[in-house]
Amino acid sequence: MTKRSHWARHRKLAVITCTGVLVSGLILPVLATTAAAATAGRLGPPNTFVATAPLGVAQSEQTATLLSDGRVLIAAGGTTNAELYNPATRSFAPTAKMPLAVSGATATLLRSGKVLVAGGVHGLHQVASAELLMSVHPASGKAGSKVTVTGSGFYAGETVTLLWDNITVVGHAKTTATGSFGTTITIPKATAGAHVIAVRGRRSFAGTDATFTVTG
């Protein structure tokens, strides 16, 4: 038996993280076996709800996908905004936007580490589109570190340009026959904090971006 939540939830979602269960903006530290262990992780006593930081943008009927690095991707909640939940800090950070605002979609983690978001409802209409979100792994690190960037939705065989903070070119890649790509870039010298890694197609002019946090 857990303690009662202080907030009512409508169509709530839940996903197990490395520290507990994320339930629509609450964390239930079910994996902390003792009160001391839970307190050390700043989660509070076992089997209790602890508030997280709020989402940057309100969402409804969103998806929650546990990524391989322990973070949770929140997307398709009736807005183009997508956010990443970090269980270590109990906070949300924005990531690449979706091209279409949908709700009630499905989200599936692929073996490549990318997330497939498909279906859903846009306004009063069901949609048949499927979008692959851009992935940056890892999503944080020091200047000079190597990160892998993958994406899709571009023209087949076109060159895509990778930009740091939409200004500095940090790499190029050529897409496959299905319009996807994968490449490794080096994080340039930058101040600590959140920065943007953007990708732009030379022929399609399609583009997306993701957040990378420089540490140290």
VOMARDO-649215 format. One record per residue (C-alpha): x, y, z. Coordinates in nm, 4 decimals, decimal comma. Example, Ala and Ser with C-alpha at 12.3 -4.5 7.8 and 13.67 -1.06 7.14 Angstrom:
BEGIN
REC;xx;yy;zz
REC;1,2300;-0,4500;0,7800
REC;1,3670;-0,1060;0,7140
END
This chain:
BEGIN
REC;xx;yy;zz
REC;0,0000;0,0000;0,0000
REC;0,1429;0,3377;-0,1004
REC;0,0506;0,6773;0,0338
REC;-0,2216;0,8633;-0,1507
REC;-0,1268;1,1121;-0,4227
REC;-0,2083;1,4773;-0,3559
REC;-0,3227;1,5310;-0,7161
REC;-0,6082;1,3838;-0,9171
REC;-0,4992;1,2350;-1,2513
REC;-0,7046;1,2066;-1,5706
REC;-0,5939;0,9322;-1,8118
REC;-0,2621;0,9087;-1,6262
REC;0,0378;0,7257;-1,7709
REC;0,3190;0,5477;-1,5903
REC;0,6650;0,4282;-1,6870
REC;0,9282;0,2540;-1,4741
REC;1,2569;0,4467;-1,4476
REC;1,5833;0,3427;-1,2858
REC;1,4728;0,5002;-0,9574
REC;1,0995;0,4401;-0,9477
REC;0,7789;0,4836;-1,1438
REC;0,7073;0,8126;-1,3221
REC;0,3318;0,8783;-1,3048
REC;0,2333;1,1941;-1,4918
REC;0,4668;1,4240;-1,3034
REC;0,5016;1,2190;-0,9832
REC;0,7727;0,9733;-0,8876
REC;0,7074;0,6563;-0,6853
REC;1,0429;0,5223;-0,5584
REC;0,9470;0,1548;-0,5528
REC;1,3037;0,0401;-0,6213
REC;1,4510;0,1969;-0,3057
REC;1,4523;-0,0952;-0,0604
REC;1,5129;0,1090;0,2532
REC;1,4219;0,4536;0,3762
REC;1,7926;0,5402;0,3963
REC;1,8531;0,4430;0,0328
REC;1,5549;0,6408;-0,0876
REC;1,6522;0,9472;0,1152
REC;2,0077;0,9289;-0,0198
REC;1,8617;0,9458;-0,3695
REC;1,6428;1,2441;-0,2703
REC;1,3294;1,0413;-0,3386
REC;1,1784;1,0338;0,0083
REC;1,0731;0,7179;0,1949
REC;0,9837;0,4023;-0,0031
REC;0,6315;0,3699;-0,1439
REC;0,5544;0,7401;-0,1318
REC;0,4853;0,9929;-0,4053
REC;0,7289;1,2818;-0,4501
REC;0,6562;1,5735;-0,6834
REC;0,8827;1,6290;-0,9837
REC;0,9447;1,9555;-1,1616
REC;0,6542;2,0383;-1,3969
REC;0,6551;1,9836;-1,7716
REC;0,7562;2,2889;-1,9715
REC;0,4371;2,2627;-2,1796
REC;0,1086;2,1064;-2,0657
REC;0,0255;1,7815;-2,2472
REC;-0,2753;1,5494;-2,2640
REC;-0,2898;1,1814;-2,3663
REC;0,0869;1,1952;-2,4204
REC;0,3247;0,9015;-2,4604
REC;0,6095;0,8173;-2,2214
REC;0,9004;0,6089;-2,3520
REC;1,1869;0,4849;-2,1349
REC;1,5153;0,5370;-2,3242
REC;1,8283;0,3250;-2,2920
REC;2,0072;0,5918;-2,0856
REC;1,7315;0,5962;-1,8218
REC;1,5588;0,9141;-1,9327
REC;1,1919;0,9228;-2,0393
REC;1,0694;1,0807;-2,3639
REC;0,7336;1,2597;-2,3236
REC;0,5692;1,3340;-2,6602
REC;0,2479;1,3430;-2,8638
REC;0,0422;1,5161;-2,5965
REC;-0,1598;1,7418;-2,8250
REC;0,1382;1,9692;-2,8912
REC;0,4475;1,9604;-3,1116
REC;0,6627;1,9945;-2,8002
REC;0,8493;1,6894;-2,6708
REC;1,0415;1,6712;-2,3439
REC;1,2935;1,4444;-2,1744
REC;1,2535;1,3512;-1,8088
REC;1,5769;1,2979;-1,6136
REC;1,5192;1,0722;-1,3083
REC;1,8469;1,1883;-1,1516
REC;1,7242;1,5483;-1,1263
REC;1,3471;1,4829;-1,1394
REC;1,3171;1,7506;-1,4066
REC;1,2080;1,7874;-1,7702
REC;1,4051;1,9416;-2,0581
REC;1,2814;2,0242;-2,4116
REC;1,4007;1,8191;-2,7073
REC;1,3310;1,8171;-3,0838
REC;0,9778;1,9191;-3,1787
REC;0,7364;1,6960;-3,3690
REC;0,6202;1,8189;-3,7114
REC;0,2523;1,7681;-3,6207
REC;0,0667;1,8079;-3,2917
REC;-0,1076;1,4769;-3,2143
REC;-0,2493;1,3056;-2,9072
REC;-0,3330;0,9431;-2,8354
REC;-0,0456;0,8194;-3,0529
REC;0,1852;0,5239;-2,9877
REC;0,5576;0,5528;-2,9188
REC;0,7973;0,2624;-2,9644
REC;1,1667;0,2496;-2,8746
REC;1,3581;0,0949;-3,1662
REC;1,6796;-0,1052;-3,1416
REC;1,8657;0,1868;-3,2972
REC;1,7743;0,4018;-2,9959
REC;1,5310;0,6160;-3,1950
REC;1,1630;0,6467;-3,1037
REC;0,8855;0,5837;-3,3554
REC;0,5740;0,7935;-3,2882
REC;0,2791;0,6824;-3,5023
REC;-0,0917;0,7471;-3,5441
REC;-0,2940;0,9556;-3,3031
REC;-0,5455;1,2346;-3,3451
REC;-0,4844;1,5855;-3,4798
REC;-0,7789;1,8097;-3,3980
REC;-1,0842;1,5964;-3,4766
REC;-0,9082;1,3861;-3,7388
REC;-0,7137;1,0639;-3,7064
REC;-0,3713;1,0705;-3,8731
REC;-0,1787;0,7975;-4,0497
REC;0,1610;0,9649;-4,0370
REC;0,4623;0,8281;-3,8495
REC;0,7613;1,0346;-3,7425
REC;1,1049;0,9388;-3,6177
REC;1,2500;1,1797;-3,3662
REC;1,6109;1,2886;-3,3883
REC;1,8378;1,1231;-3,1326
REC;2,1557;1,2522;-2,9673
REC;2,3478;1,0095;-2,7473
REC;2,4691;1,0869;-2,4946
REC;2,2664;1,4039;-2,4400
REC;2,5191;1,5655;-2,2086
REC;2,8959;1,5806;-2,1684
REC;3,2026;1,7991;-2,1726
REC;3,3319;2,0014;-2,4667
REC;3,5469;1,7765;-2,6861
REC;3,3387;1,4659;-2,6191
REC;3,2020;1,2504;-2,9014
REC;2,8264;1,2092;-2,9486
REC;2,6215;1,0053;-3,1941
REC;2,3471;1,1847;-3,3871
REC;2,0799;0,9919;-3,5786
REC;1,7686;1,1028;-3,7629
REC;1,5245;1,0327;-4,0450
REC;1,2591;1,1917;-4,2646
REC;1,5004;1,3447;-4,5174
REC;1,5356;1,2811;-4,8905
REC;1,7137;0,9630;-4,9896
REC;2,0821;1,0161;-5,0623
REC;2,0904;1,3828;-4,9647
REC;2,3573;1,5503;-4,7536
REC;2,2519;1,6834;-4,4171
REC;2,4429;1,9509;-4,2279
REC;2,4790;1,9439;-3,8498
REC;2,4935;2,2795;-3,6740
REC;2,5874;2,3818;-3,3212
REC;2,3436;2,6414;-3,1848
REC;2,2221;2,6892;-3,5464
REC;2,5449;2,8726;-3,6344
REC;2,8600;2,6584;-3,6339
REC;2,8850;2,3618;-3,8717
REC;2,9985;2,0570;-3,6735
REC;2,9504;1,7842;-3,9343
REC;2,7884;1,6436;-4,2448
REC;2,6257;1,3102;-4,3243
REC;2,4631;1,1421;-4,6228
REC;2,1245;0,9808;-4,5836
REC;2,0395;0,6233;-4,6777
REC;1,7837;0,5074;-4,9340
REC;1,5176;0,5453;-4,6638
REC;1,6186;0,9011;-4,5734
REC;1,7851;0,8205;-4,2408
REC;2,1368;0,8961;-4,1227
REC;2,3770;0,8361;-3,8369
REC;2,7036;1,0123;-3,7635
REC;2,9395;1,1120;-3,4827
REC;3,0326;1,4712;-3,4019
REC;3,2672;1,6383;-3,1558
REC;3,1160;1,8870;-2,9127
REC;3,2891;2,2247;-2,9633
REC;3,4112;2,4543;-2,6871
REC;3,1057;2,6097;-2,5245
REC;2,9784;2,7460;-2,1963
REC;2,8176;2,5025;-1,9558
REC;2,4436;2,4620;-2,0032
REC;2,1896;2,3710;-2,2716
REC;2,2804;2,4068;-2,6402
REC;2,1140;2,3064;-2,9679
REC;2,2342;2,0476;-3,2199
REC;2,0411;2,1091;-3,5421
REC;2,0218;1,9055;-3,8643
REC;1,9250;2,0538;-4,2014
REC;1,8766;1,8760;-4,5351
REC;2,0434;2,0441;-4,8346
REC;1,7777;1,9395;-5,0886
REC;1,4699;1,8756;-4,8757
REC;1,5303;2,1769;-4,6496
REC;1,3846;1,9567;-4,3757
REC;1,5257;2,0194;-4,0327
REC;1,5031;1,9234;-3,6713
REC;1,7039;1,9789;-3,3578
REC;1,7786;1,8390;-3,0134
REC;1,9211;1,9737;-2,6903
REC;2,2714;1,8878;-2,5681
REC;2,3868;1,9948;-2,2221
REC;2,7519;2,0874;-2,1806
REC;2,8849;1,9932;-1,8378
REC;3,1976;2,0904;-1,6474
END
